[in-house]
Amino acid sequence: MNLLPFSQRLRWALPALAAVALTSCNASQTTEATTSTATVADSMMTAPATASAATAPKAVQPTGAKPAWGPTIAPEMQTVIEALASLNPKPIETLSAQEARQQPTPADAVMKVMRDSNIPVPPSSADTMSRQVMPGVKVRIYTPKNASGTLPVVVYYHGGGWVIANLDTYDASVRGLVEKTGAIVVSVAYRQGPEHKYPMAHNDSFAAYQWVLRNAASFNGDPQKVAVAGESAGGNLAAAVSMMARDKKIALPRHELLVYPIAGYDLNTPSYQKNAQAKPLNKPMMAWFFEKYLRGTADGKSPMISLVNANLKGLPPTTIITAEIDPLMSDGSLLADRLKAAGVPTKYQNYTGVTHEFFGMAAVVPQAAQAQDLGAAELKKALQ
């Protein structure tokens, strides 16, 4: 097991997890994407450290046996999964979209682990503001504190199967990228299914990318140095934005960071079969996401959904990160192979012992800190 000393792990207790100050990461799920002004979440993202100076942080250790679906799971990852189970989430695939948006999230579980382990939240390293892209679509702009001059920009797309989650849910990932790249990160709140079916989220995501190119100078961003990044459904959106930019002769992103992207419509890949019952993402949930966002099977075969079967030539250099215990691992691995075959410079890294959603858990999961380091390093090189 690749474990960092505890003192080092504290470095990765990113201020994003200060969303503990909010009543819930999910309380605004149904309104976040349509709010055009700064929200309460924007102004409350930084919370004071929750552990007193006299209270020493405790090691992050699970209490139970390894789950049958994850015999190789790392102890810190298992602790997060146990914390999530203690919040009593209902199976997403049994709920309506509205009900699913109110369920506890892996981000909530990380906050619980931090509280239980007396891991403090350090001061925020980013300032945020909200801007409207167009009716129904907003962005939250994260700027490194005390930054000066013109900075590169990363346009980030959150996960949630194009149906659930919001900007707050993935705040930890964004702040990690801000801290490690020194770039401005623009996090996009696109419209979601089933209220807004395919290709709405994809079109919104491309519109947000174009908005950044046009308006970067207004928030001290460099429109000549723009990259895209995303997790899960957001990784799919980031890649689709690159494809749309290529096809519409718009300036290509300098780089794309795709973290466990949805890259195909095949629910019988090796990792879907091996990790069918994994947590926090399983095969039934993925089928539910597809049913809620897509209009039918024809959409699933679209190159914007089935990236592994798309024309990938001419896309920007790409970094793909996957998790071992994840139905989507094969998607990411195959996409990396297809990109390389298309002549796209591609770096691929799979992290063992971790599950879907691990990337934003750098506060408690060492592999997340390592993955953020890798993704940030590749972005920094591309944005020089």
Phi, psi and chi 1 to 4 in degrees:
 res  aa     phi    psi   chi1   chi2   chi3   chi4
   1 MET       -  133.1 -169.4   58.8   59.2      -
   2 ASN   -93.4   91.5 -170.5   -2.5      -      -
   3 LEU  -107.8  139.4  -58.3  179.1      -      -
   4 LEU   -88.3  148.6  -65.0  175.7      -      -
   5 PRO   -55.7  149.3  -22.1   32.2      -      -
   6 PHE   -60.8  -35.6 -161.7   81.8      -      -
   7 SER   -61.3  -34.1   61.0      -      -      -
   8 GLN   -73.2  -35.0  -77.6 -176.3  -97.0      -
   9 ARG   -61.6  -32.7  -75.1 -146.6  -56.4  -89.3
  10 LEU   -63.1  -28.8  -70.3 -174.8      -      -
  11 ARG   -57.6  -30.2  -76.1 -176.8   57.0 -150.2
  12 TRP   -93.2    8.3  -48.7  118.2      -      -
  13 ALA   -75.6   74.6      -      -      -      -
  14 LEU   -65.3  145.6  -61.9  174.1      -      -
  15 PRO   -61.2  -12.6   19.0  -30.1      -      -
  16 ALA   -55.7  -36.0      -      -      -      -
  17 LEU   -72.3    0.8  -66.6  160.6      -      -
  18 ALA   -68.9   -1.5      -      -      -      -
  19 ALA   -60.8   -5.9      -      -      -      -
  20 VAL   -57.1  -22.9   69.3      -      -      -
  21 ALA   -67.8  -18.4      -      -      -      -
  22 LEU   -83.4  156.2  -57.3  173.8      -      -
  23 THR   -65.1  -33.3   55.2      -      -      -
  24 SER  -167.9  143.3  167.4      -      -      -
  25 CYS   -63.3  -21.8  -85.8      -      -      -
  26 ASN  -104.5   -0.8  -59.6  -68.8      -      -
  27 ALA   -60.7  -28.4      -      -      -      -
  28 SER  -108.8   22.2   59.1      -      -      -
  29 GLN   -55.9  -38.8  -67.4 -113.7   17.8      -
  30 THR   -84.8   -9.4   57.5      -      -      -
  31 THR  -117.5  -16.4   59.1      -      -      -
  32 GLU   -54.8  -43.5  176.0   74.6   40.7      -
  33 ALA   -71.5  -17.0      -      -      -      -
  34 THR  -109.8    1.5   57.6      -      -      -
  35 THR   -79.0  130.5  -55.6      -      -      -
  36 SER  -103.8   -8.0   61.3      -      -      -
  37 THR  -115.7  169.3   57.1      -      -      -
  38 ALA   -58.1  135.7      -      -      -      -
  39 THR   -99.2  170.6   63.4      -      -      -
  40 VAL   -57.4  -38.1  172.8      -      -      -
  41 ALA   -59.6  -37.8      -      -      -      -
  42 ASP   -62.2  -35.6  -68.4  -35.7      -      -
  43 SER   -91.8   -7.3   61.9      -      -      -
  44 MET  -117.7   15.8  -67.6  179.4   63.5      -
  45 MET   -66.0  -20.6  -88.0  -59.0  152.6      -
  46 THR  -104.9  123.2  -55.7      -      -      -
  47 ALA  -117.7  153.7      -      -      -      -
  48 PRO   -66.3  157.4   24.4  -33.8      -      -
  49 ALA   -56.1  138.5      -      -      -      -
  50 THR   -91.4  -12.0   54.6      -      -      -
  51 ALA  -103.3  136.7      -      -      -      -
  52 SER   -75.3  159.9   69.0      -      -      -
  53 ALA   -60.9  -27.3      -      -      -      -
  54 ALA   -84.8   -7.5      -      -      -      -
  55 THR  -101.7  112.1  -54.0      -      -      -
  56 ALA   -77.2  138.2      -      -      -      -
  57 PRO   -60.2  147.9  -22.3   33.7      -      -
  58 LYS  -105.4  153.8  -62.6 -178.1  -67.7 -173.7
  59 ALA   -62.9  144.8      -      -      -      -
  60 VAL   -88.5  107.8  176.9      -      -      -
  61 GLN  -136.0  139.5  -69.5  -69.3  -22.3      -
  62 PRO   -73.1  163.3   28.4  -34.6      -      -
  63 THR  -106.4  -21.1   58.3      -      -      -
  64 GLY  -110.6 -175.6      -      -      -      -
  65 ALA   -77.2  159.8      -      -      -      -
  66 LYS   -61.8  140.2  -67.7 -179.1 -175.7  -68.8
  67 PRO   -69.0  153.1   24.5  -33.1      -      -
  68 ALA   -59.8  -32.8      -      -      -      -
  69 TRP   -80.5   -9.2   51.9  -98.7      -      -
  70 GLY  -138.1   62.5      -      -      -      -
  71 PRO   -64.6  -17.9   23.5  -34.0      -      -
  72 THR  -104.1   10.2   61.2      -      -      -
  73 ILE   -63.5  138.1 -165.3  168.3      -      -
  74 ALA   -73.1  150.6      -      -      -      -
  75 PRO   -59.4  -41.1   15.0  -27.4      -      -
  76 GLU   -66.3  -40.2  -63.6   88.4   -6.8      -
  77 MET   -64.2  -42.6 -172.2   75.6 -114.7      -
  78 GLN   -62.3  -37.0 -176.6 -178.3  -19.7      -
  79 THR   -62.4  -40.2  -57.1      -      -      -
  80 VAL   -64.9  -42.9  174.2      -      -      -
  81 ILE   -63.2  -40.1  -64.0  -61.5      -      -
  82 GLU   -63.8  -40.8  -71.3  179.0   -9.0      -
  83 ALA   -63.5  -39.4      -      -      -      -
  84 LEU   -63.4  -43.3 -179.4   59.5      -      -
  85 ALA   -61.3  -34.6      -      -      -      -
  86 SER   -68.8  -17.5   75.0      -      -      -
  87 LEU   -85.9   -0.7  -61.3  175.3      -      -
  88 ASN    58.0   51.4  -61.0  -48.1      -      -
  89 PRO   -70.8  145.9   29.3  -35.8      -      -
  90 LYS   -87.2  152.0  -63.9  176.6 -178.2  177.0
  91 PRO   -59.1  120.5  -22.3   33.4      -      -
  92 ILE   -54.2  -39.8  -65.6  -66.5      -      -
  93 GLU   -69.0   -8.2   64.5  -86.6   14.7      -
  94 THR   -99.5    2.1   67.3      -      -      -
  95 LEU  -113.4  164.9  -55.4  175.0      -      -
  96 SER   -76.6  165.3   68.6      -      -      -
  97 ALA   -60.1  -41.4      -      -      -      -
  98 GLN   -63.2  -41.6  -67.2   78.7    9.0      -
  99 GLU   -67.0  -40.9  -67.5  168.5  -26.5      -
 100 ALA   -62.5  -34.0      -      -      -      -
 101 ARG   -69.5  -13.3  -68.5  169.3 -174.1  149.8
 102 GLN   -99.2   -0.2  -59.0  -56.8  -40.9      -
 103 GLN   -76.6  152.5  -65.6  -56.8  -60.8      -
 104 PRO   -58.4  146.8  -20.3   31.1      -      -
 105 THR  -115.5  165.1   69.7      -      -      -
 106 PRO   -55.4  -32.6  -29.9   38.1      -      -
 107 ALA   -63.6  -39.7      -      -      -      -
 108 ASP   -61.7  -39.2  -63.2  -38.1      -      -
 109 ALA   -65.1  -40.1      -      -      -      -
 110 VAL   -62.6  -42.4  172.1      -      -      -
 111 MET   -59.3  -40.9  -65.8  173.5 -151.6      -
 112 LYS   -63.7  -43.1 -176.3  178.2 -171.5  -56.7
 113 VAL   -61.0  -41.6  172.3      -      -      -
 114 MET   -62.2  -43.7  -68.2 -179.4   70.4      -
 115 ARG   -63.7  -46.4  -68.6 -167.0  -62.1  -90.0
 116 ASP   -64.7  -30.1  -66.9  -12.8      -      -
 117 SER   -99.3    6.0  -59.2      -      -      -
 118 ASN    58.7   35.5  -61.8  -40.5      -      -
 119 ILE   -85.9  118.0  -62.7  175.7      -      -
 120 PRO   -77.3  157.6   30.4  -35.0      -      -
 121 VAL  -101.0  116.4  177.5      -      -      -
 122 PRO   -73.4  169.4   27.4  -33.9      -      -
 123 PRO   -58.9  152.0  -21.4   32.4      -      -
 124 SER   -65.4  143.0  171.7      -      -      -
 125 SER  -106.4   10.3   59.0      -      -      -
 126 ALA  -142.5  144.7      -      -      -      -
 127 ASP   -98.8  147.2  -65.0  -41.2      -      -
 128 THR  -126.6  151.7   63.2      -      -      -
 129 MET  -150.5  155.0   64.1  176.5  175.4      -
 130 SER  -108.4  143.3  -66.5      -      -      -
 131 ARG  -136.9  148.0  -60.4  -85.2  -68.9  -86.0
 132 GLN   -91.7  131.6 -179.0  169.0  -51.1      -
 133 VAL   -85.7  -47.1  171.8      -      -      -
 134 MET  -166.2  169.1   61.5 -174.3 -171.7      -
 135 PRO   -52.6  124.8  -29.1   36.8      -      -
 136 GLY    92.6   -9.0      -      -      -      -
 137 VAL  -132.0  124.1 -177.4      -      -      -
 138 LYS  -128.4  166.4   67.3  168.9 -100.2 -171.9
 139 VAL  -130.3  152.4  -64.9      -      -      -
 140 ARG  -112.1  122.7 -177.7 -176.1  -67.2  158.7
 141 ILE  -100.1  119.8  -58.2  169.9      -      -
 142 TYR  -103.5  118.8  -64.9   72.0      -      -
 143 THR  -116.3  132.0  -57.0      -      -      -
 144 PRO   -55.5  135.7  -23.6   33.2      -      -
 145 LYS   -61.3  142.6  -80.0 -172.8  179.1  -65.4
 146 ASN    62.2   20.9  -56.2  -45.3      -      -
 147 ALA   -73.9  148.9      -      -      -      -
 148 SER  -135.9  154.9   60.6      -      -      -
 149 GLY    78.1 -173.2      -      -      -      -
 150 THR   -87.7  132.6  -57.5      -      -      -
 151 LEU  -117.3  152.3  -60.9  175.7      -      -
 152 PRO   -66.0  164.7   22.0  -30.6      -      -
 153 VAL  -129.6  137.4 -178.8      -      -      -
 154 VAL  -115.9  123.4  178.2      -      -      -
 155 VAL   -93.2  119.7 -175.2      -      -      -
 156 TYR  -113.9  138.4  172.2   88.8      -      -
 157 TYR  -119.9  123.6  -57.7   96.6      -      -
 158 HIS   -77.8  164.7   69.2   75.7      -      -
 159 GLY   -90.2 -164.3      -      -      -      -
 160 GLY   116.8   20.3      -      -      -      -
 161 GLY    64.2   23.3      -      -      -      -
 162 TRP    63.8   12.9  -48.6  -73.4      -      -
 163 VAL  -127.6  -48.3  177.7      -      -      -
 164 ILE  -114.9  178.7   63.1  172.8      -      -
 165 ALA    75.5  166.9      -      -      -      -
 166 ASN  -155.4 -168.6   58.8   29.1      -      -
 167 LEU   -61.1  -38.5  -58.9 -174.5      -      -
 168 ASP   -65.4  -40.0  -67.1  -20.2      -      -
 169 THR   -57.2  -35.0  -41.8      -      -      -
 170 TYR  -108.7   18.7  -74.1   82.1      -      -
 171 ASP   -58.8  -36.3 -177.5   74.5      -      -
 172 ALA   -62.0  -43.0      -      -      -      -
 173 SER   -61.9  -44.4  -63.8      -      -      -
 174 VAL   -63.5  -47.1  174.9      -      -      -
 175 ARG   -65.5  -33.0  -70.5 -178.1 -175.7  -92.9
 176 GLY   -61.6  -42.4      -      -      -      -
 177 LEU   -68.7  -38.1  -69.3  176.2      -      -
 178 VAL   -59.8  -48.7  172.7      -      -      -
 179 GLU   -63.7  -39.5 -177.3  174.7  -79.2      -
 180 LYS   -89.4  -20.0  -64.9  169.7 -172.0  -75.7
 181 THR  -102.0  -25.9   62.9      -      -      -
 182 GLY    73.2   10.5      -      -      -      -
 183 ALA   -95.4  162.3      -      -      -      -
 184 ILE   -75.9  134.0  -63.9  167.7      -      -
 185 VAL  -115.9  126.6  179.4      -      -      -
 186 VAL  -105.9  109.0  178.0      -      -      -
 187 SER   -94.0  128.2 -171.4      -      -      -
 188 VAL  -101.1  127.3  179.6      -      -      -
 189 ALA   -99.9   94.8      -      -      -      -
 190 TYR   -90.7  161.3   48.9   86.5      -      -
 191 ARG   -75.6  148.8  -74.1  170.1  -72.4 -174.3
 192 GLN  -122.0  158.6  -62.7  166.8  -53.6      -
 193 GLY   -80.5  164.3      -      -      -      -
 194 PRO   -83.5   -4.6   32.3  -36.6      -      -
 195 GLU   -63.9  -33.7  -63.7   88.1  -11.1      -
 196 HIS  -129.5  101.7  -55.6  -77.0      -      -
 197 LYS   -78.9  167.3  -70.2  -80.6 -166.9  174.2
 198 TYR   -51.4  137.6  174.7   86.6      -      -
 199 PRO  -101.0   30.4   36.1  -35.0      -      -
 200 MET   -57.6  -50.5 -175.6   67.9   77.0      -
 201 ALA   -61.0  -36.9      -      -      -      -
 202 HIS   -67.6  -44.0  -71.9   70.6      -      -
 203 ASN   -66.6  -40.4  -69.5  -19.5      -      -
 204 ASP   -61.0  -40.8  -73.9   -6.2      -      -
 205 SER   -64.6  -40.5  -63.7      -      -      -
 206 PHE   -69.3  -37.9 -174.9   54.3      -      -
 207 ALA   -62.1  -39.0      -      -      -      -
 208 ALA   -66.9  -39.1      -      -      -      -
 209 TYR   -61.8  -45.5  173.4   73.0      -      -
 210 GLN   -64.2  -36.9  -67.8  176.9  -73.8      -
 211 TRP   -60.7  -42.1 -179.2   90.7      -      -
 212 VAL   -62.8  -44.1  167.9      -      -      -
 213 LEU   -59.2  -38.5  -66.2 -178.5      -      -
 214 ARG   -78.6  -30.4  -68.1 -167.8  -54.7  -93.1
 215 ASN  -115.7    5.5  -66.5  -81.9      -      -
 216 ALA   -54.4  -41.1      -      -      -      -
 217 ALA   -61.2  -26.3      -      -      -      -
 218 SER   -71.8  -17.3   70.6      -      -      -
 219 PHE  -123.7   30.0   51.2   83.6      -      -
 220 ASN    67.7   25.3  -63.2  -36.9      -      -
 221 GLY   -95.9  154.7      -      -      -      -
 222 ASP   -97.3  110.1 -174.8  -15.6      -      -
 223 PRO   -67.2  -12.0   24.8  -33.4      -      -
 224 GLN   -88.5   -8.1  -57.3  -58.7  -43.7      -
 225 LYS  -129.8   79.0  -64.6 -179.0  177.8 -179.9
 226 VAL  -126.2  132.3  178.6      -      -      -
 227 ALA  -122.5  169.1      -      -      -      -
 228 VAL  -124.1  152.8  -67.0      -      -      -
 229 ALA  -152.2  156.5      -      -      -      -
 230 GLY  -173.3  161.7      -      -      -      -
 231 GLU  -118.7  135.3  -69.6  176.7   63.6      -
 232 SER    59.0 -118.0 -166.3      -      -      -
 233 ALA   -59.2  -32.4      -      -      -      -
 234 GLY   -68.5  -31.5      -      -      -      -
 235 GLY   -65.9  -39.0      -      -      -      -
 236 ASN   -60.4  -44.8  169.7  -84.2      -      -
 237 LEU   -64.5  -40.8  -67.1  171.6      -      -
 238 ALA   -61.3  -44.5      -      -      -      -
 239 ALA   -65.9  -39.7      -      -      -      -
 240 ALA   -64.6  -37.2      -      -      -      -
 241 VAL   -61.5  -42.2  164.6      -      -      -
 242 SER   -61.4  -41.4  -65.9      -      -      -
 243 MET   -64.5  -42.1  -67.6  165.5   57.0      -
 244 MET   -67.0  -38.7  -73.6 -172.8  -89.5      -
 245 ALA   -62.6  -43.4      -      -      -      -
 246 ARG   -60.6  -48.3  176.0 -159.6   61.9 -166.9
 247 ASP   -70.6  -30.1  -65.2  -15.4      -      -
 248 LYS   -97.7    9.5  -63.8  178.9 -177.3  -62.8
 249 LYS    59.7   34.8  -55.0  -65.0 -170.3  -67.0
 250 ILE   -93.7  153.8  -57.0  -65.0      -      -
 251 ALA   -52.4  126.3      -      -      -      -
 252 LEU   -72.2  149.0  -83.8  177.6      -      -
 253 PRO   -59.7  150.4  -19.9   31.1      -      -
 254 ARG   -69.5  -28.3  -70.4  -79.6 -165.4   94.1
 255 HIS  -159.9  156.9 -164.6   83.8      -      -
 256 GLU  -131.2  126.6   52.8 -179.1   17.3      -
 257 LEU  -105.3  113.5  169.6   61.7      -      -
 258 LEU  -115.0  112.7  -46.0  178.7      -      -
 259 VAL  -103.4  120.5 -178.4      -      -      -
 260 TYR    30.4   62.5   28.4   74.1      -      -
 261 PRO   -71.8  147.3   30.5  -38.2      -      -
 262 ILE   -72.9  117.7  -61.7  174.1      -      -
 263 ALA  -128.9    5.3      -      -      -      -
 264 GLY  -158.6  170.8      -      -      -      -
 265 TYR  -111.4    9.3 -171.2   54.2      -      -
 266 ASP   -93.3  112.0  179.9    2.1      -      -
 267 LEU   -91.2   17.4  -87.5   68.3      -      -
 268 ASN  -125.8   25.9  -69.1  -61.3      -      -
 269 THR   -67.0  166.9   66.1      -      -      -
 270 PRO   -54.0  -41.9  -30.3   36.8      -      -
 271 SER   -76.0  -29.6   65.0      -      -      -
 272 TYR   -63.4  -38.5  -94.4  110.8      -      -
 273 GLN   -72.4  -44.8  -64.9 -179.7   49.3      -
 274 LYS   -68.6  -37.3  180.0 -179.4  178.1 -177.9
 275 ASN  -112.5   32.4  -58.7  -53.9      -      -
 276 ALA   -59.9  -30.3      -      -      -      -
 277 GLN  -111.6   17.3  -61.3  -55.2  -42.8      -
 278 ALA   -65.6  166.2      -      -      -      -
 279 LYS  -128.8  148.6  -65.8 -179.0 -175.3  -58.4
 280 PRO   -85.5   -2.0   32.2  -36.7      -      -
 281 LEU  -118.0  132.1  179.7   69.0      -      -
 282 ASN  -131.3  176.2   58.9   35.7      -      -
 283 LYS   -62.6  -45.3 -178.4  174.8  176.4  176.4
 284 PRO   -59.1  -35.7  -26.0   35.7      -      -
 285 MET   -64.1  -41.6  -77.1  174.8   64.4      -
 286 MET   -63.9  -40.2  -79.6  -56.0  -53.0      -
 287 ALA   -61.5  -39.3      -      -      -      -
 288 TRP   -64.0  -43.8 -175.8   89.2      -      -
 289 PHE   -60.1  -47.2  -73.4  136.8      -      -
 290 PHE   -60.5  -42.4  -77.7  131.2      -      -
 291 GLU   -64.8  -37.1 -173.4  -88.7  -31.5      -
 292 LYS   -75.9  -33.5  -71.1  -70.2 -177.3  -73.1
 293 TYR   -96.3  -38.5  179.5   53.4      -      -
 294 LEU   -83.5  152.0  -56.4 -177.8      -      -
 295 ARG   -83.0  -19.7  -63.8  166.6  -61.7 -174.3
 296 GLY   174.7 -178.1      -      -      -      -
 297 THR   -64.5  -28.2   56.3      -      -      -
 298 ALA   -61.6  -36.7      -      -      -      -
 299 ASP   -63.6  -36.3  -73.9  -13.3      -      -
 300 GLY   -62.5  -27.3      -      -      -      -
 301 LYS   -90.0   -2.4  -61.9  174.5 -177.3  177.6
 302 SER   -61.8  144.3  159.4      -      -      -
 303 PRO   -61.5  -21.6   18.2  -30.8      -      -
 304 MET   -75.3  -21.4  -63.6  -62.5  166.3      -
 305 ILE  -100.0  -52.2  -60.8  -65.0      -      -
 306 SER   -88.6   73.1 -171.9      -      -      -
 307 LEU   -59.3  -32.2  -57.2  175.5      -      -
 308 VAL   -66.9  -17.6  -64.8      -      -      -
 309 ASN  -108.1   10.2  -64.5  -40.1      -      -
 310 ALA   -89.3  166.6      -      -      -      -
 311 ASN   -75.5  111.9  170.4   20.4      -      -
 312 LEU  -104.6    2.1  -57.8  173.8      -      -
 313 LYS   -66.0  141.1  -68.6 -177.5  179.1  178.9
 314 GLY    81.7    7.9      -      -      -      -
 315 LEU   -79.7  160.3  -67.1 -174.9      -      -
 316 PRO   -71.1  161.4   22.9  -31.9      -      -
 317 PRO   -50.5  142.3  -27.3   35.4      -      -
 318 THR  -131.9  140.5  -57.3      -      -      -
 319 THR  -116.2  127.6  -60.4      -      -      -
 320 ILE  -119.0  128.9  -63.5  179.3      -      -
 321 ILE  -118.8  131.8  -71.0  170.2      -      -
 322 THR  -129.1  167.7   56.5      -      -      -
 323 ALA  -115.1  142.2      -      -      -      -
 324 GLU   -61.8  -43.7  175.3 -164.0    9.8      -
 325 ILE  -100.6   69.6  -48.9  169.4      -      -
 326 ASP  -152.0  128.2 -177.2   -4.9      -      -
 327 PRO   -55.1  -25.5  -23.5   33.1      -      -
 328 LEU   -90.4    4.7  -64.1  179.7      -      -
 329 MET   -59.2  -43.6 -170.1 -167.0   78.3      -
 330 SER   -64.4  -35.7  -64.6      -      -      -
 331 ASP   -55.5  -51.2  -85.4   30.2      -      -
 332 GLY   -66.8  -41.5      -      -      -      -
 333 SER   -63.6  -45.6  176.0      -      -      -
 334 LEU   -66.4  -38.9 -179.9   56.1      -      -
 335 LEU   -62.6  -39.6  179.7   59.7      -      -
 336 ALA   -60.6  -43.0      -      -      -      -
 337 ASP   -63.4  -42.4  -70.3  -17.9      -      -
 338 ARG   -68.4  -37.7  -64.0  -74.1  170.1   83.8
 339 LEU   -63.7  -45.0  -76.4  162.7      -      -
 340 LYS   -61.2  -42.1  -68.7  174.0 -176.0  175.2
 341 ALA   -63.3  -27.6      -      -      -      -
 342 ALA   -86.6    2.6      -      -      -      -
 343 GLY    86.3   14.7      -      -      -      -
 344 VAL   -91.0  124.2  176.8      -      -      -
 345 PRO   -58.8  120.7  -22.4   33.6      -      -
 346 THR  -136.2  132.0  -56.3      -      -      -
 347 LYS  -113.1  127.4 -172.6  176.6 -170.5   70.5
 348 TYR  -123.3  133.8  171.0   68.3      -      -
 349 GLN  -140.8  124.3 -177.9   66.2   52.6      -
 350 ASN  -102.7  135.8 -179.0   58.1      -      -
 351 TYR  -106.2  124.0  -72.9   83.9      -      -
 352 THR   -83.2  154.9   58.8      -      -      -
 353 GLY    80.2    2.5      -      -      -      -
 354 VAL  -126.0  164.5  -68.9      -      -      -
 355 THR  -113.5  175.2   72.1      -      -      -
 356 HIS   -51.5  144.3 -163.6   76.4      -      -
 357 GLU    80.0    4.4  -59.3  -69.4    3.9      -
 358 PHE   -68.6  -24.3   86.1   98.3      -      -
 359 PHE   -56.6  -37.6 -172.5   77.2      -      -
 360 GLY   -86.3    7.9      -      -      -      -
 361 MET  -100.8   29.8  -59.0  179.0 -177.2      -
 362 ALA   -61.6  -18.8      -      -      -      -
 363 ALA   -62.7  -29.6      -      -      -      -
 364 VAL  -132.7  -17.1  -64.3      -      -      -
 365 VAL  -111.4  111.5  176.8      -      -      -
 366 PRO   -56.3  -38.1  -24.7   33.6      -      -
 367 GLN   -62.7  -28.6  -67.0   87.8  -16.9      -
 368 ALA   -67.7  -41.9      -      -      -      -
 369 ALA   -61.4  -40.6      -      -      -      -
 370 GLN   -65.2  -41.9  -64.2  159.9   12.8      -
 371 ALA   -66.3  -41.1      -      -      -      -
 372 GLN   -63.5  -39.7  -71.9 -175.1   12.1      -
 373 ASP   -59.1  -45.9  -77.4  -15.5      -      -
 374 LEU   -62.8  -51.1  172.5   64.4      -      -
 375 GLY   -60.8  -41.9      -      -      -      -
 376 ALA   -66.9  -39.4      -      -      -      -
 377 ALA   -62.7  -41.1      -      -      -      -
 378 GLU   -68.9  -38.8  -66.2  -58.5  -48.0      -
 379 LEU   -64.0  -44.4  -72.5  168.0      -      -
 380 LYS   -60.5  -43.1  -75.6 -177.3   72.5  172.5
 381 LYS   -60.4  -42.8  -79.2 -165.5  -60.6 -175.6
 382 ALA   -71.6  -26.1      -      -      -      -
 383 LEU  -100.7    9.0  -67.3  169.3      -      -
 384 GLN   -65.2      -  -72.9  178.0   -9.4      -
